[in-house]
Amino acid sequence: MLKRIVKWFFAIFGLDVKRTSTIIRDKSQCYTLYKYLNKDGTFDFETYRQIQEAGNKVKIELVWAIEENIAFLSDYIKKLIGTPEFGICHGTRRGKEQEWFRKYLECEVIGTEISETAEQFPYTIQWDFNETKHEWINATDFIYSNSFDHSYDPEKCLDAWMSCIKTGGICIIEHGSSHEPYGANQLDPFGAHIVQMPYLITTWGKGKYGVREILKAPKKFEGVDYLYFIVVQKY
Ligand SMILES: C[S@@+](CC[C@H](N)C(=O)[O-])C[C@H]1O[C@@H](n2cnc3c(N)ncnc32)[C@H](O)[C@@H]1O
């Protein structure tokens, strides 16, 4: 039902949520990635931005992050790296995750959101999370995101996130059954099964970062088969 409403909303703006024709990069990596291409084969950022913003607006009332899970992750962060000073949450829509991390960690936590709706929510900046800000580099204790599947280039994106992390710091990627390849489309371009993720992250990390641990989420919504937190640590 939600999918039909999203399609209808996109049609109003003359946009079409296309399912991805599965692009298998190579046989050992077989994840799904929707490609935004101009006619000349170059990357079409403007269509990506428009699709993400339209999707954000149609789902603006929804919150996927769960407070109990953020409390659990806050405890984990404190035990692993001590009290953090600065964290970033990527792709935050209503900004609840940074609100909850701030509550449990009592430190500076901001969120990024590509949509112009960002300005409606506290501690949220309008920003494309595939890019970094100079002041974040090697200056971030932790990153959390449940929006990694919205990246147009997951390797470039995770490299960018990990460049912000201090040595020993962590990036927590929320990965559930809805992030599998079948769920990928123009709005959620990247899809991979949980068992593929450690291989992909280890390959992309090239010895600079890697998977430290995979945590089972204490809570998940009904209809979600599994929900994990992939803890990526910077060496
Ligand atoms: C699956 S929703 C998750 C929203 C929020 N984290 C939650 O738990 O409710 C993904 C969000 O990421 C945003 N987004 C998509 N691509 C983005 C990008 N490149 N940079 C920043 N935000 C992005 C979307 O606009 C959307 O609000």
The ligand as a Gaussian input file, in Angstrom:
#p B3LYP/6-31G(d) Opt

LIG

0 1
 C       15.059000       5.298000       5.040000
 S       14.880000       7.023000       5.365000
 C       15.437000       7.009000       7.058000
 C       15.023000       8.235000       7.799000
 C       15.398000       8.256000       9.281000
 N       16.759000       7.870000       9.503000
 C       14.482000       7.390000      10.095000
 O       14.944000       6.502000      10.776000
 O       13.284000       7.603000      10.023000
 C       16.253000       7.718000       4.453000
 C       16.427000       9.221000       4.598000
 O       17.705000       9.557000       4.039000
 C       17.585000      10.736000       3.267000
 N       18.642000      10.706000       2.251000
 C       18.650000      10.003000       1.097000
 N       19.788000      10.202000       0.423000
 C       20.525000      11.065000       1.170000
 C       21.792000      11.655000       0.994000
 N       22.535000      11.404000      -0.074000
 N       22.235000      12.509000       1.948000
 C       21.497000      12.767000       3.057000
 N       20.265000      12.249000       3.265000
 C       19.787000      11.383000       2.342000
 C       16.182000      10.651000       2.687000
 O       15.733000      11.911000       2.265000
 C       15.394000      10.068000       3.852000
 O       14.882000      11.072000       4.672000

